[in-house]
Amino acid sequence: MPIISKRLQAAANLLTKCKSVADIGTDHALLPIHLVREGIAKKVIACDIAKGPLDVARANVTRFGLDDKIELRLANGLDGLAPNECNQITILGMGGETIADIIGAADWVRDKNVTLILQPMSCDDRLREYLITVGFEIITEVAVSSQGRVYTVIKANFSGDRKTYGKEFKYIGKLPQSNSDEAKAFIKRRLNSMKKCMAEIENIERKKALYDELKAATKTIEKLI
Ligand SMILES: C[S@@+](CC[C@H](N)C(=O)[O-])C[C@H]1O[C@@H](n2cnc3c(N)ncnc32)[C@H](O)[C@@H]1O
């Protein structure tokens, strides 16, 4: 019986087997427990900014007898890790802007050997924009339908190249390449929200640049679906 949601499973699927993974904002520590039980990671460093979630995490880790494999740390973002302590890092279930802030506060993750698995609950466009602006590359992106919502999960590495992307990229990333029903559902929902936003700002002069960007991006997205 799996102990994790399809959303967390989708993130786990993007990891490769390794010695240690860091899970930032671990909350209940269900992902770390799954990673160790499935042999994906020998050890997990599970961090959270708040004591309450870590207490729940500790109870769960003990219940599964994994106290020697999952280390719990009270820390803001990546502050609790030494540089290069883990080369695969998951940051899941937070807003896209919070995830970008966490990445931005730790220079050492700008390393091609560090892989980030990111799952924004909101503002995925801001997160993609941040990643590509500072030189991360989105390696792959999958959509997953879980508990009545469709989420995107992003795998990214630092490359240092600030590539040029089409105007649509920050809104839908690499989801068109995955060609799944979930990705199509995510893209459709995004297209609807972009059109709604366009209707709201159409006559606002100071929002013209955003309107033009949305117009160009929606045109491209419509051709892709
Ligand atoms: C909604 S839960 C997500 C839990 C789990 N990652 C998941 O996806 O199911 C968000 C967790 O992130 C933690 N959190 C929020 N901001 C954080 C930060 N800056 N650093 C570390 N943890 C943070 C919260 O305390 C909370 O436990």
The ligand as an ORCA input file, in Angstrom:
! r2SCAN-3c Opt
* xyz 0 1
  C       2.213     22.290      2.401
  S       3.597     21.609      3.203
  C       4.255     20.558      1.943
  C       4.783     19.286      2.519
  C       5.417     18.316      1.534
  N       6.635     18.856      0.974
  C       4.444     17.978      0.452
  O       4.625     18.436     -0.677
  O       3.474     17.246      0.720
  C       4.771     22.931      3.211
  C       5.833     22.722      4.288
  O       6.916     23.599      3.974
  C       7.381     24.180      5.151
  N       8.069     25.432      4.765
  C       7.532     26.598      4.328
  N       8.478     27.501      4.059
  C       9.674     26.885      4.313
  C      11.027     27.295      4.228
  N      11.361     28.527      3.842
  N      11.983     26.412      4.572
  C      11.670     25.158      4.975
  N      10.393     24.717      5.095
  C       9.410     25.568      4.755
  C       6.148     24.363      6.013
  O       6.462     24.468      7.396
  C       5.364     23.096      5.676
  O       5.670     22.051      6.578
*
